[in-house]
Amino acid sequence: MGDPPPRRRRLWLVFLAALLAASLYSSDAADASKERIFSVIGAGECSDCASKKVNDADVFEALQVAINCRAGEGDQYQIRGIGKLDKDGKFLVKLPGNLVNKDGELREDCFAQLHGGPMNAPCPAPHGSLETAKIVLKSVDGGKQTLSTAGKLSFTAETCASAFFWHFPWFKPLPKFPLPQYPWYFPPLYSPPSTPAYQPPTTPVYTPPSTPVYQPPPTPVYSPPPVYKPPPVPTPSPVPVYKPPPVYKPPPSYQPPVYTPPPVPIYKPPPVYKPPPT
């Protein structure tokens, strides 16, 4: 069998090149879609759990959240993702990459809806809660775009939570009965006596006595004899000198005052006026 014609060979090469390009493009698109991760975060809020004395954590763990997106121009909605609420009421739901465009905006109008109850049915939304349940763009961090609800998803425990989490009406504890102790009889187990293992006596280790070290007696240290000092010679006290007593003068006798009349004033004659010489 000879070689194929050149035209057929060229067509075969063109087909292989097109197939290789398509596979590379699909792999690049798949890698690009894998790099883009979309998640929706939010939280639920029980409006009557406190008044009805229902534990919030029990109600939250029994609920699920579904992300419903409008398909086309009609009123038909499709579930794009499902998640569960934790004990704090928070949830995180993954979304497929084809729902978000390059700018991070959703291609469809999506809303979050709680599901609960015995049949896991949709919870009735309170009046005016449609705007808070809408999914909007929250943040963009590298290749990860985070979406979130516009507000908290409010619900009531009476219409959404299961009746299993309501308090039991009878709180009296059950009595504890002692369990009967049945006698269990077992045949005695015979075990042969254990053969004692011979342990040779330990060889005593002889330690020679230590040679005493002779320590000479310490040299006594003699202190010098004390110096004897004679007692001091007593000094006789001086002879006291006595002074004669002071002589006291008698006080002066009282003399009455002598009255003398005032002196008589002596008047001088007035001066004689002399006229000035002409």
C-alpha positions in Angstrom: 0.0 0.0 0.0 1.5 3.3 -1.0 1.7 6.7 0.7 -1.5 8.8 1.0 -1.9 11.7 -1.5 -0.6 15.1 -0.4 -4.0 16.7 -0.2 -5.4 14.0 2.1 -2.3 14.4 4.3 -2.8 18.2 4.5 -6.4 17.7 5.5 -5.5 15.3 8.2 -2.9 17.7 9.6 -5.4 20.6 9.6 -7.9 18.4 11.4 -5.3 17.4 14.1 -4.3 21.1 14.5 -8.0 22.2 15.0 -8.6 19.4 17.5 -5.5 20.4 19.5 -6.5 24.0 19.5 -10.0 23.1 20.7 -8.7 21.0 23.5 -6.3 23.7 24.6 -9.1 26.3 24.6 -11.4 24.0 26.6 -8.6 23.3 29.1 -7.9 27.0 29.5 -11.6 27.8 29.9 -11.9 25.0 32.5 -8.8 26.3 34.4 -10.2 29.9 34.3 -13.5 28.7 35.6 -11.8 26.7 38.3 -9.8 29.8 39.4 -12.9 31.8 39.9 -14.6 30.9 43.1 -18.0 32.3 44.1 -19.7 32.0 47.4 -22.7 33.5 49.1 -22.6 34.4 52.8 -25.4 35.6 55.1 -27.1 35.0 58.4 -30.6 34.2 59.6 -32.5 35.9 62.4 -35.3 34.5 64.6 -37.8 37.1 65.5 -39.8 35.3 68.2 -37.3 32.8 69.7 -36.7 34.9 72.7 -40.3 35.5 73.5 -41.2 31.8 73.1 -38.1 30.7 75.0 -36.7 28.6 72.2 -33.0 28.1 71.9 -31.7 29.9 68.8 -28.9 27.3 68.2 -31.4 24.4 67.9 -33.5 26.3 65.5 -30.6 27.4 63.3 -29.1 23.9 63.0 -32.5 22.6 61.7 -32.8 25.1 58.9 -31.3 25.1 55.4 -30.9 28.0 52.9 -31.5 27.7 49.1 -30.3 30.2 46.5 -33.1 30.6 44.0 -32.3 32.4 40.7 -34.8 33.6 38.1 -34.4 31.7 34.8 -35.1 34.0 31.8 -37.8 36.7 31.8 -40.6 34.7 33.5 -41.4 34.0 37.1 -39.7 30.6 37.1 -36.9 30.2 39.7 -34.3 27.5 39.9 -32.2 26.4 42.9 -28.6 27.2 42.2 -27.1 26.2 45.6 -28.0 24.8 49.0 -26.4 25.2 52.4 -27.0 24.8 56.1 -27.0 27.3 58.9 -24.6 26.9 61.8 -25.4 27.4 65.5 -24.9 31.1 65.1 -27.3 31.4 62.2 -24.6 32.0 59.5 -24.4 30.2 56.2 -22.1 29.8 53.2 -23.3 28.5 49.8 -21.2 27.8 46.7 -22.4 29.0 43.3 -21.5 27.8 39.8 -19.1 30.1 37.9 -21.4 30.7 35.0 -23.8 32.8 37.1 -21.3 35.7 37.6 -19.8 37.8 34.8 -16.3 39.2 34.7 -17.3 42.3 36.7 -18.6 40.2 39.6 -22.3 41.0 38.9 -24.9 38.2 38.8 -26.3 37.3 35.4 -29.6 36.4 37.0 -31.7 37.8 39.9 -31.0 35.5 42.8 -32.6 35.4 46.3 -31.9 33.4 49.4 -34.8 31.5 51.0 -34.9 29.5 54.2 -36.3 25.9 54.4 -37.3 24.1 57.5 -40.1 22.3 59.3 -40.8 18.5 59.2 -41.0 18.5 55.4 -38.2 20.9 54.8 -40.6 23.3 53.1 -39.8 26.9 52.2 -40.3 29.2 55.2 -42.9 32.0 54.7 -41.0 35.3 54.2 -42.2 38.2 56.3 -43.7 41.3 54.6 -41.0 43.5 53.0 -38.2 40.9 53.4 -37.6 40.4 49.6 -35.0 43.2 49.4 -33.0 41.8 52.3 -32.9 38.3 50.7 -31.5 39.6 47.4 -27.9 38.5 46.6 -25.5 41.4 46.0 -21.7 41.6 45.5 -19.9 42.2 48.8 -16.1 42.0 48.1 -13.5 40.9 45.5 -10.2 39.5 46.8 -8.0 38.3 43.9 -9.7 35.5 42.1 -12.3 35.0 44.9 -15.6 37.0 44.7 -17.8 37.0 47.7 -21.5 37.6 47.4 -23.9 38.2 50.3 -27.5 38.9 51.1 -28.6 42.5 51.4 -29.7 41.9 55.0 -30.5 39.1 57.5 -33.1 36.5 56.7 -35.8 37.0 59.3 -38.2 34.1 60.2 -40.4 33.0 63.0 -40.0 29.7 65.0 -43.7 29.1 64.9 -44.0 28.9 61.1 -40.5 27.8 60.1 -38.8 25.7 62.8 -39.7 22.1 63.5 -42.0 21.3 66.5 -39.3 18.9 67.7 -37.3 21.7 69.2 -40.1 23.0 71.5 -39.7 22.5 75.2 -41.2 19.3 76.6 -44.1 20.2 78.9 -43.2 17.7 81.6 -39.9 18.6 83.3 -40.1 16.1 86.1 -37.0 13.8 85.9 -37.6 10.1 85.5 -36.8 7.9 88.6 -33.7 5.9 88.5 -34.3 2.2 89.3 -31.3 0.1 90.4 -30.5 -2.7 88.0 -30.7 -6.2 89.5 -27.4 -7.8 90.1 -27.6 -11.4 88.9 -25.0 -13.8 90.4 -22.8 -15.1 87.6 -21.0 -18.4 88.3 -17.9 -19.3 86.5 -15.8 -22.5 87.0 -12.6 -21.8 88.9 -9.6 -21.4 86.7 -6.7 -23.7 87.6 -3.3 -22.4 87.0 -0.2 -24.4 87.9 2.1 -23.0 90.5 4.8 -20.9 89.1 8.3 -22.3 89.2 10.4 -20.1 91.4 13.3 -18.6 89.5 16.6 -19.2 91.3 18.4 -16.0 92.0 22.0 -16.4 93.0 23.1 -14.5 96.1 24.7 -11.2 95.4 28.5 -11.2 95.8 29.4 -8.9 98.7 31.7 -6.1 97.7 34.5 -5.6 100.2 35.5 -2.1 100.8 38.8 -1.5 102.7 38.5 0.9 105.5 39.7 4.3 104.7 43.1 5.4 106.1 42.7 8.0 108.8 44.4 11.3 108.1 46.3 12.6 111.1 45.6 16.2 111.8 48.1 17.9 114.2 46.5 19.8 117.1 46.1 23.5 116.5 48.8 25.8 117.8 47.4 27.7 120.8 47.3 31.5 120.4 48.2 33.3 123.7 47.0 36.8 124.4 49.3 39.3 126.2 48.8 39.7 129.9 46.6 42.7 130.9 48.3 45.9 131.9 47.5 46.8 135.5 46.7 50.5 136.1 46.8 51.8 139.7 43.7 53.4 141.0 43.6 57.2 140.7 44.6 59.3 143.7 41.6 60.9 145.3 41.7 64.7 145.2 40.4 66.5 148.3 37.5 68.7 147.9 38.3 72.5 148.2 37.6 74.4 151.4 34.4 76.4 150.9 34.8 80.2 151.2 32.0 81.8 153.1 31.0 85.4 152.4 29.5 87.7 155.1 25.9 88.3 154.8 24.9 91.5 153.0 24.1 94.7 155.0 20.6 95.9 154.4 19.8 99.6 154.5 16.6 100.7 156.1 14.1 102.2 153.7 13.9 106.0 153.4 11.4 107.7 155.6 8.4 109.3 153.9 8.7 113.1 153.5 5.6 115.0 152.5 6.0 117.3 149.5 6.8 120.9 150.1 4.4 123.2 148.2 6.0 126.3 146.6 3.8 129.0 145.0 4.3 129.7 141.4 6.7 132.5 140.6 5.3 136.0 140.1 5.6 137.0 136.5 7.7 140.0 135.8 6.2 142.2 133.0 8.5 144.4 130.9 7.4 147.8 129.7 6.4 148.1 126.1 9.1 149.4 123.7 9.3 153.1 123.0 8.6 153.8 119.3 11.0 156.2 117.7 10.2 157.8 114.4 12.6 157.4 111.7 15.0 160.2 111.0 13.9 162.6 108.2 
